[in-house]
Amino acid sequence: MEITATQSTSRFVNRTNPGVVVTVLHVGQYRLAELKAPVIIYQRGSNIYVRLTSEFHTKFKPYEES
């Protein structure tokens, strides 16, 4: 699942620990020399994190409020 600009503030929940809910802030690009990789910038509490998109979707799934 790709995150689009309209989903840029969506919430996701940790797959192994459902008590952890994060908010996606932005989609970006990691660049190192000629290497380019898509990343997701997200917030958990007052901390901001960056993960590769593939790693993020392995760790988190969309949050569905019930």
N, C-alpha and C positions, 0 to 999 in steps of 0.2 A: 504494500500500500504506500503510495507516494503522498506526501503532504503538499497541498497546493497553497497558494497565497490566501485563499478563503478559509483554509483550515489552520492558518498559522498560529492561532491562539487556542487550538484544541487541547483537550486533556487526554492523557494516557495513563494506564495503570500497569504496574510491574506484574509480569506473568507469574513470578514465583512468590511475591509478597504483595497481595492485593491491597495492603494498607498504604502502599506507596503510590501516590498519584502525582504526576508531574504535568506542567503546562508547557506546551511548545511555544517558543517565542518567535523563532525565525528559522528559515532554511538557508544554508550557506554553502560555501565551497572551501575545502581545505586544499591548500596548494603548497607543495614543497618541490622546488625546482620544476621539473616537467610533470610531476605527479599531481593529478587533480582528483579529488574525491568529494562527493556530496556529504554534507553534515547537517545535523539537526541541533539547534541551540535550544535548550530547554531549562526550565527553572523548577527546583524542588526546594520549597521553603524560601529562604533568602539567598540560596546559592544558585549560580548559573553554571550549566555544564554544556559541553559539546561532545557529541558522539557521531561516529560515522553512521550514515543512514541505515545501512544494513545491520549494524550492531544495535542501533536504537530499536528497530522493529523486531529484533530477536529478543530483546529484553522487555519491551513494552508492547501493550496492545491498546486499542482505542477504549476509552473509559465510557461506560454506558451507565448513566444514572438510572436507578430503579426506584 
